[in-house]
């Protein structure tokens, strides 16, 4: 057996968290950090990105040649009346159109492929990051908000990296090239055409802040919307049982109205932005036509040059209008990326030790030394609790609701860390072990076990195909689950509804027990009121199975029904986070303390239970 220093490890005290803290990582995300995050996912595809930007340059160059070709044709063959000389210009213009189509198709296809591959990596990393979070995160974070990060926010980034980024990059390169060419051809016409650009930039900055704020608000409302739907649909039995449909309807009406309000705000900002840009573009064209006409009459411009500038102006302002169309979507995507970046910053409180201990499991003894624990620092659930359970001992823990029984089980499996003190298995602090190894040695059967979509066999095996049918059947038989399974249509191939809704609570508990016995047959077994929802007949069956399973095995039974724990070696009675009584069933009855009161009260209630 490996011994380690029993001095409590240095761990920070648990701090209270709000759902917003847990979802945001407790810090703001700058645009610089956001661009760095997106760049990190794009970095593996740098060769493809270089090829994309080279092709963008080619497209820009070909695009710039088109108005210049028109200028040469107008000032040359058309002005001279030489129709034969016009043919090369027509063929060249057609070749430019074909070349632009081919290169633009290639860079769009390649960039969208890169974007989708980057988002594939982002989705995978975000999901793996969620898997690393501890129980405090999942207890405090609505499921709908997590789903919103994995669905709506990722989808917004998909549009950014596969569509908007293509449009923005292409248009920015094209605009830059056109401005350079216009200045080289005729700087006077160029300055007239671009006179309104500074005003456009000011308007863009003004609306950027407002659209970004509205986008952030929109994503927040979407998260609340999904969280509300998940809560109401998950609790539909209670809603209908207590006639709370009107309350649910009103709550949905409020959050639905909030979504409409945010959408309206985003629409108004975008409409004003696009409308103002359109007015400025019209003003710019008017200035260019007036100035260009004056230039033709004055001799510092030609008709062909004026026609080319009209085409250049159209190609300059067309990307601006496309950018306006993409602007709201880009800001929405950046807001979504900001929320994802914040979530990636969230770090679990339960972390792997730098150098995990490698204990030689011999006895599976348990020890708690002066443990203080609370989900919030000011409200301790366990107070200065010390306990020693020798290996192989079967122990029951009883007490009123809120006494700290389930919290004690969570500390043993390290779902949470103690505020003070230490928890040891075979003399090794659980914080010094790898989480994977610890949870192979400590198996918890929860009070409300979860069933995944799939068959009975899938849920017992947990989709591990390496487990044989014989091993699975043996575990089900020991847990007494085989008797109800074999009565189902298709037996072990019986398909479960979401959450195991087509099984009773007792059947789900039997299934969870079989699962625990199959995957960790020699581990410490913790039953968290696992027989609380089982009928008397099923209880007798599972008690027989548990008697065999718990023989010579360290076991903790958190019990509500005291009639199920008479055969254990030891009973601990908890009250307000402390162990107030410790002994066998007979010893505690003779002591006539809290356990005796609980037992007599429960026994009397069961005897006097009316028969319907």
C-alpha positions in Angstrom: 0.0 0.0 0.0 1.4 3.4 -1.0 1.4 6.0 1.8 1.5 9.7 1.3 1.7 12.7 3.5 -1.7 13.2 5.1 -1.3 16.9 5.3 -4.2 18.5 3.4 -3.1 19.5 -0.1 -3.1 23.2 -0.8 -6.3 23.9 -2.7 -8.1 27.3 -2.8 -11.4 27.5 -1.0 -14.5 27.0 -3.1 -15.9 30.3 -4.3 -19.5 31.0 -5.2 -20.2 31.2 -8.8 -23.1 32.6 -10.8 -24.1 31.0 -14.2 -22.7 34.1 -16.0 -19.4 33.7 -14.2 -19.2 30.1 -15.2 -20.2 30.7 -18.8 -17.9 33.7 -19.4 -14.7 32.7 -17.5 -15.1 35.9 -15.4 -13.3 38.2 -17.9 -14.0 40.3 -21.0 -12.7 39.1 -24.3 -11.1 41.7 -26.6 -11.3 41.6 -30.3 -7.6 41.0 -30.4 -8.0 37.9 -28.4 -11.0 36.8 -30.5 -9.0 37.2 -33.7 -6.1 35.3 -32.2 -8.5 32.4 -31.2 -9.9 32.2 -34.7 -6.4 32.5 -36.2 -5.2 29.6 -34.0 -7.9 27.3 -35.5 -7.0 28.5 -39.1 -3.2 28.3 -38.6 -2.9 24.6 -39.6 -4.2 25.5 -43.0 -1.7 28.4 -43.7 -0.7 26.9 -47.1 -4.3 26.9 -48.3 -4.8 30.4 -47.0 -1.8 31.7 -48.8 -3.1 30.1 -52.0 -6.5 31.8 -51.3 -4.9 35.2 -51.0 -2.8 34.7 -54.1 -6.0 33.9 -56.0 -7.7 36.9 -54.5 -4.9 39.0 -55.9 -5.4 37.4 -59.3 -9.1 38.1 -59.2 -8.5 41.7 -58.2 -6.0 42.2 -61.0 -8.3 40.7 -63.6 -11.2 42.8 -62.3 -9.1 46.0 -62.6 -8.3 45.2 -66.2 -12.0 45.2 -67.2 -12.8 48.9 -66.9 -9.4 49.8 -68.3 -10.1 47.5 -71.4 -13.4 49.5 -71.9 -11.4 52.8 -71.7 -8.9 51.6 -74.3 -11.7 50.4 -76.6 -13.7 53.7 -76.3 -10.7 56.0 -76.7 -9.2 53.8 -79.5 -11.2 51.8 -82.0 -14.6 53.2 -81.1 -13.4 56.8 -81.3 -11.7 56.0 -84.6 -14.7 54.0 -86.0 -12.5 50.9 -86.4 -14.8 48.0 -85.8 -12.2 45.4 -86.8 -9.8 46.7 -84.2 -12.6 46.4 -81.5 -12.6 42.6 -81.8 -9.4 41.9 -79.7 -10.8 44.1 -77.0 -14.1 42.1 -77.0 -12.3 38.7 -76.9 -10.0 40.0 -74.2 -13.0 41.2 -72.1 -14.7 37.8 -72.5 -11.5 36.0 -71.4 -11.3 38.3 -68.3 -14.9 37.3 -67.4 -14.1 33.5 -67.7 -10.8 33.9 -65.8 -12.5 35.8 -63.0 -15.2 33.1 -62.7 -12.7 30.2 -62.6 -10.3 31.8 -60.0 -13.1 33.1 -57.9 -14.8 29.7 -57.8 -11.4 28.1 -56.8 -10.6 30.5 -53.9 -14.2 30.5 -52.6 -14.3 26.7 -52.6 -10.9 26.4 -51.0 -11.6 29.0 -48.3 -14.9 27.5 -47.4 -13.2 24.1 -47.1 -10.6 25.6 -44.8 -13.3 27.4 -42.7 -15.3 24.2 -42.3 -12.2 22.2 -41.2 -11.3 24.9 -38.7 -14.8 24.9 -37.3 -14.7 21.1 -37.1 -11.7 21.5 -34.8 -13.4 24.3 -32.8 -16.5 22.2 -32.2 -14.4 19.2 -31.1 -12.3 21.3 -28.8 -15.3 23.1 -27.3 -17.1 19.8 -26.6 -13.9 18.3 -25.1 -13.6 21.4 -22.9 -17.1 21.0 -21.7 -16.4 17.4 -20.8 -13.5 18.5 -18.6 -15.8 20.8 -16.4 -16.7 19.7 -12.9 -20.1 19.2 -11.3 -20.2 22.7 -10.0 -20.2 24.0 -13.6 -23.1 21.7 -14.7 -25.1 22.3 -11.5 -25.0 26.1 -12.0 -25.2 26.4 -15.8 -28.5 25.9 -17.6 -28.3 23.2 -20.3 -29.8 25.6 -22.8 -26.9 28.0 -22.5 -24.4 25.2 -23.2 -26.4 24.0 -26.1 -26.5 27.6 -27.5 -22.7 27.7 -27.4 -22.5 24.4 -29.3 -25.3 25.2 -31.8 -26.3 28.8 -32.5 -22.9 30.4 -31.7 -20.9 27.8 -33.8 -23.4 28.3 -36.6 -22.8 32.0 -36.5 -19.1 31.4 -36.9 -19.8 29.0 -39.7 -21.4 31.8 -41.7 -18.4 34.1 -40.9 -15.6 31.7 -41.8 -17.3 30.0 -44.8 -19.2 33.0 -46.4 -18.7 36.4 -44.8 -14.9 36.0 -44.7 -14.9 35.2 -48.4 -17.0 38.3 -49.2 -15.1 40.6 -46.9 -11.6 39.5 -48.0 -12.4 39.5 -51.7 -14.1 43.0 -51.5 -11.3 44.5 -49.4 -8.6 43.4 -51.8 -10.7 44.5 -54.8 -11.4 48.0 -53.2 -7.7 48.5 -52.4 -6.7 47.6 -55.9 -9.3 49.8 -57.5 -8.3 52.9 -55.4 -4.7 52.4 -56.5 -5.6 52.1 -60.2 -7.9 55.1 -60.1 -5.2 57.3 -58.5 -2.7 56.1 -61.2 -5.1 56.8 -64.1 -6.5 60.2 -63.0 -6.0 61.4 -59.4 -8.5 64.3 -59.8 -11.4 61.9 -60.7 -10.2 59.5 -58.0 -10.3 62.1 -55.3 -13.8 63.2 -56.4 -15.0 59.6 -56.4 -13.5 58.9 -52.9 -14.6 62.2 -51.3 -17.4 60.5 -49.3 -15.3 57.6 -48.0 -14.2 59.3 -44.8 -17.9 59.9 -44.0 -18.6 56.2 -44.7 -15.9 55.2 -42.3 -17.3 57.4 -39.5 -20.8 55.9 -40.1 -19.4 52.4 -40.1 -17.6 52.9 -36.8 -20.7 54.5 -35.3 -23.0 51.6 -36.3 -20.4 48.9 -35.6 -20.5 49.5 -31.9 -24.3 49.5 -31.8 -24.8 46.4 -34.0 -22.1 44.5 -32.0 -23.9 45.4 -28.7 -27.3 44.3 -30.2 -25.7 41.1 -31.4 -24.3 40.3 -27.9 -27.7 41.0 -26.4 -29.3 38.7 -29.1 -27.1 35.8 -28.2 -27.8 36.3 -24.5 -31.5 36.2 -25.2 -31.1 33.1 -27.3 -29.3 31.3 -24.5 -32.1 32.3 -22.1 -34.7 31.1 -24.7 -33.1 27.7 -25.1 -32.6 27.4 -21.3 -36.2 28.2 -20.7 -37.4 25.7 -23.3 -35.2 23.0 -21.8 -36.5 23.7 -18.3 -40.2 23.8 -19.3 -40.1 20.8 -21.5 -38.0 18.8 -19.0 -40.5 19.7 -16.3 -43.6 19.3 -18.4 -45.0 16.7 -16.0 -45.0 19.2 -13.1 -46.3 22.0 -15.4 -49.3 19.9 -16.4 -49.8 18.2 -13.0 -50.1 21.5 -11.2 -51.8 23.4 -14.0 -48.9 25.8 -14.5 -49.5 26.2 -18.3 -50.6 29.8 -17.9 -47.4 30.7 -16.0 -45.2 28.9 -18.6 -47.1 30.6 -21.4 -46.5 34.0 -19.8 -42.8 33.3 -19.2 -42.4 32.2 -22.8 -44.3 35.3 -24.0 -41.9 37.6 -22.2 -38.7 35.9 -23.5 -40.3 35.6 -27.0 -41.0 39.4 -26.9 -37.4 40.0 -25.8 -36.2 38.1 -28.9 -38.4 40.2 -31.2 -37.2 43.4 -29.5 -33.6 42.5 -30.1 -34.2 41.5 -33.7 -36.0 44.8 -34.3 -33.1 46.8 -32.8 -30.6 44.9 -35.1 -32.9 45.5 -38.1 -33.2 49.2 -37.4 -29.4 49.7 -37.1 -28.7 47.7 -40.3 -31.5 49.6 -42.2 -30.1 53.0 -41.2 -26.6 51.9 -42.0 -27.4 50.5 -45.4 -29.6 53.5 -46.3 -27.0 56.1 -45.4 -24.4 54.2 -47.4 -26.7 54.2 -50.4 -27.2 58.0 -50.1 -23.5 58.6 -49.9 -22.8 56.4 -52.9 -25.3 58.3 -55.0 -23.7 61.6 -53.9 -20.2 60.2 -54.9 -21.5 59.2 -58.4 -23.0 62.6 -58.9 -19.7 64.3 -57.9 -17.8 62.1 -60.2 -20.1 62.7 -63.2 -20.1 66.4 -62.7 -16.3 66.6 -62.2 -15.6 64.1 -64.9 -17.8 66.0 -67.4 -16.0 69.2 -66.5 -12.6 67.4 -67.0 -13.6 66.1 -70.4 -14.6 69.6 -71.5 -11.4 71.0 -69.9 -9.2 68.4 -71.6 -7.7 66.7 -68.5 -10.0 63.6 -68.9 -11.3 61.6 -71.9 -14.7 60.1 -72.5 -13.3 56.6 -72.2 -11.6 57.5 -68.9 -15.0 58.8 -67.6 -16.7 55.6 -68.6 -14.0 53.6 -67.0 -14.3 55.6 -63.8 -18.0 55.0 -63.7 -17.3 51.3 -63.9 -14.5 51.6 -61.3 -16.9 53.6 -59.0 -19.5 50.9 -59.4 -17.0 48.2 -58.5 -15.8 50.3 -55.5 -19.2 50.9 -54.0 -20.6 47.5 -54.8 -18.3 45.9 -52.3 -19.2 48.5 -49.8 -22.9 47.6 -50.1 -22.0 43.9 -49.8 -20.0 44.7 -46.7 -23.0 46.6 -45.4 -25.1 43.5 -46.0 -22.5 41.4 -44.2 -21.9 43.9 -41.4 -24.7 42.8 -39.1 -23.9 39.1 -39.7 -20.2 39.7 -39.1 -20.9 41.5 -35.8 -23.3 38.7 -34.8 -20.6 36.2 -35.6 -17.9 38.1 -33.7 -20.3 38.3 -30.7 -20.8 34.6 -30.9 -17.1 34.0 -31.1 -16.6 36.2 -28.1 -19.0 34.0 -26.0 -17.2 30.9 -27.2 -13.8 32.4 -26.4 -15.1 33.2 -22.9 -16.4 29.6 -22.4 -13.0 28.3 -23.5 -11.5 30.3 -20.7 -13.6 28.6 -18.0 -11.3 26.3 -16.1 -12.6 23.4 -13.9 -12.0 23.6 -10.2 -11.4 19.8 -10.1 -8.1 19.4 -11.9 -5.6 16.5 -12.5 -2.5 16.6 -10.2 0.7 17.3 -12.0 2.2 14.0 -11.1 -0.6 11.6 -10.1 0.1 8.9 -7.4 0.0 5.3 -8.5 -1.5 3.6 -5.4 -1.4 -0.2 -5.0 -5.1 -0.8 -4.2 -5.2 -3.3 -1.4 -7.9 -2.6 1.2 -10.0 0.3 -0.2 -10.1 1.9 3.2 -11.7 5.3 3.5 -10.7 8.2 5.7 -11.9 11.8 6.1 -9.8 14.1 8.3 -11.4 17.3 9.7 -13.4 17.9 6.5 -15.3 21.2 6.0 -17.2 21.5 2.8 -19.9 23.7 1.4 -21.2 24.5 -2.1 -20.9 28.1 -0.9 -18.2 29.1 1.6 -20.6 30.7 4.0 -23.0 27.7 4.1 -21.1 24.6 5.1 -22.7 21.3 4.5 -20.1 19.2 6.3 -18.5 20.5 9.4 -15.2 19.2 10.9 -16.1 15.7 9.8 -13.6 12.9 10.6 -14.3 9.3 9.7 -12.5 6.0 9.1 -14.0 3.1 7.2 -11.8 -0.1 7.1 -11.5 -1.9 3.8 -14.3 -4.4 3.1 -16.7 -2.8 5.6 -20.3 -2.2 4.6 -21.5 1.1 6.0 -24.9 2.8 5.8 -25.4 6.5 6.1 -28.7 7.8 7.3 -30.1 11.2 8.3 -32.7 13.8 7.5 -32.7 15.6 4.2 -29.9 18.1 4.0 -27.7 16.4 6.6 -24.9 16.0 4.1 -25.1 12.4 3.0 -24.9 12.9 -0.7 -22.3 15.6 -0.3 -20.1 13.1 1.5 -20.5 10.7 -1.5 -19.5 13.5 -3.9 -16.3 14.2 -2.0 -15.3 10.5 -2.1 -15.6 10.4 -5.9 -14.1 13.9 -6.1 -17.0 15.6 -7.8 -16.1 18.4 -5.5 -13.0 19.3 -3.4 -13.1 19.9 0.3 -12.8 23.5 1.6 -10.6 22.2 4.4 -9.3 18.8 5.5 -8.6 15.8 3.3 -10.2 12.7 1.9 -8.0 9.6 1.6 -8.4 6.1 0.1 -5.8 3.6 1.3 -3.9 6.5 2.8 -3.7 8.5 -0.5 -5.4 11.9 -0.8 -7.9 11.7 -3.6 -6.5 15.0 -4.9 -3.2 13.3 -5.6 -4.8 10.6 -7.8 -5.8 10.9 -11.5 -9.5 11.4 -11.9 -9.7 8.4 -14.3 -8.0 6.1 -11.8 -10.0 7.4 -8.8 -13.4 6.9 -10.5 -12.4 3.3 -11.4 -12.0 2.7 -7.7 -15.1 4.6 -6.5 -18.4 3.9 -8.2 -21.4 5.9 -7.4 -24.9 4.7 -8.2 -27.0 7.9 -8.2 -30.5 8.3 -6.9 -31.7 9.4 -10.3 -29.7 7.5 -12.9 -29.6 8.6 -16.5 -30.3 6.5 -19.5 -28.9 7.4 -22.9 -30.6 6.9 -26.3 -30.0 3.4 -27.3 -30.8 -0.2 -26.2 -30.8 -1.7 -22.8 -27.5 -3.4 -23.7 -26.0 -0.1 -24.9 -26.8 1.5 -21.5 -25.3 -1.3 -19.5 -22.2 -1.5 -21.7 -22.1 2.3 -22.1 -21.5 1.6 -25.8 -18.3 -0.4 -25.1 -18.3 -3.2 -27.7 -15.4 -4.9 -26.0 -17.7 -6.1 -23.2 -19.1 -9.5 -24.0 -22.8 -10.6 -23.7 -21.8 -13.0 -21.0 -20.3 -10.3 -18.9 -23.2 -8.0 -19.4 -25.8 -10.8 -18.5 -23.8 -11.7 -15.4 -23.9 -8.1 -14.1 -27.6 -7.8 -14.9 -28.2 -11.1 -13.0 -26.3 -10.0 -9.9 -28.1 -6.7 -9.9 -31.5 -8.5 -10.3 -32.1 -6.4 -13.4 -32.3 -9.5 -15.7 -35.8 -10.4 -14.5 -37.4 -7.2 -15.8 -35.2 -7.0 -18.8 -36.1 -10.5 -20.1 -39.8 -9.6 -19.8 -39.3 -6.6 -22.2 -39.9 -6.9 -26.0 -36.4 -7.7 -27.5 -35.0 -8.0 -24.0 -31.5 -6.5 -24.1 -32.1 -5.1 -27.5 -35.1 -3.1 -26.2 -34.7 0.5 -27.3 -35.1 3.2 -24.6 -36.8 6.5 -25.1 -34.9 9.7 -24.2 -33.9 9.6 -20.6 -35.2 6.1 -20.2 -38.8 7.4 -20.1 -40.2 4.0 -21.0 -38.7 2.4 -17.8 -39.9 2.9 -14.3 -37.6 4.7 -11.8 -36.9 1.4 -10.1 -36.0 -0.2 -13.4 -33.6 2.6 -14.2 -31.9 2.2 -10.8 -31.5 -1.6 -11.4 -30.0 -0.8 -14.8 -27.6 1.7 -13.2 -26.5 -0.9 -10.6 -25.8 -3.4 -13.3 -23.8 -0.8 -15.2 -21.7 -0.1 -12.1 -21.1 -3.7 -11.4 -20.0 -4.4 -15.0 -17.6 -1.5 -15.4 -16.0 -1.4 -11.9 -16.6 -4.8 -10.3 -13.9 -4.4 -7.6 -14.4 -0.7 -6.7 -15.7 1.0 -3.6 -19.5 1.0 -4.1 -21.6 4.0 -3.1 -25.4 3.7 -3.4 -27.0 7.1 -3.1 -30.5 6.1 -2.0 -30.5 3.7 -5.0 -33.4 1.8 -3.6 -35.6 4.7 -2.7 -38.0 4.4 -5.6 -38.2 0.6 -5.8 -41.3 -1.4 -4.9 -41.3 -3.9 -2.1 -40.9 -6.9 -4.4 -38.1 -5.4 -6.4 -36.5 -4.3 -3.1 -36.3 -7.9 -1.9 -34.6 -8.9 -5.2 -32.0 -6.2 -5.1 -31.3 -6.7 -1.5 -30.4 -10.3 -2.3 -28.1 -9.2 -5.1 -26.5 -6.4 -3.0 -25.8 -8.9 -0.2 -23.6 -10.9 -2.7 -22.1 -7.8 -4.3 -21.2 -6.0 -1.0 -19.6 -9.1 0.6 -16.0 -8.3 1.5 -16.3 -5.0 -0.4 -16.1 -1.5 0.9 -19.6 -0.2 0.4 -21.5 2.9 1.4 -25.3 2.9 1.3 -27.0 6.3 1.6 -30.4 5.1 2.8 -33.8 6.7 3.2 -35.6 3.5 3.9 -34.1 2.1 7.1 -35.5 -1.3 6.6 -33.0 -1.9 3.8 -29.8 -1.5 5.9 -30.2 -3.9 8.8 -27.6 -6.3 7.4 -24.8 -3.7 7.1 -21.7 -3.8 9.4 -22.1 -0.3 10.6 -24.6 2.6 10.5 -23.6 6.3 10.6 -26.2 8.8 11.5 -25.7 12.4 10.2 -27.2 15.6 11.4 -26.4 19.1 10.2 -23.1 18.0 8.5 -21.8 15.9 11.4 -21.8 12.3 12.4 -23.8 12.1 15.6 -24.2 8.3 16.0 -22.1 5.4 14.9 -22.9 1.7 15.5 -24.8 -1.4 14.3 -28.5 -1.5 13.9 -29.0 -3.2 17.3 -26.6 -0.9 19.1 -28.2 2.2 17.8 -31.7 1.0 18.8 -30.5 0.2 22.3 -28.9 3.7 22.5 -32.4 5.1 21.9 -31.0 8.2 20.1 -31.7 9.9 16.8 -31.5 6.6 14.8 -34.0 4.9 17.1 -36.4 7.9 16.7 -36.1 7.8 12.9 -36.5 4.0 12.8 -39.6 4.0 15.0 -41.2 6.9 13.1 -40.6 5.2 9.8 -41.7 1.8 11.0 -44.9 3.3 12.5 -45.6 5.2 9.2 -45.2 2.0 7.2 -47.4 0.0 9.6 -50.2 2.6 9.6 -50.0 3.2 5.9 -53.6 2.9 4.7 -54.5 0.3 2.1 -56.2 1.6 -1.0 
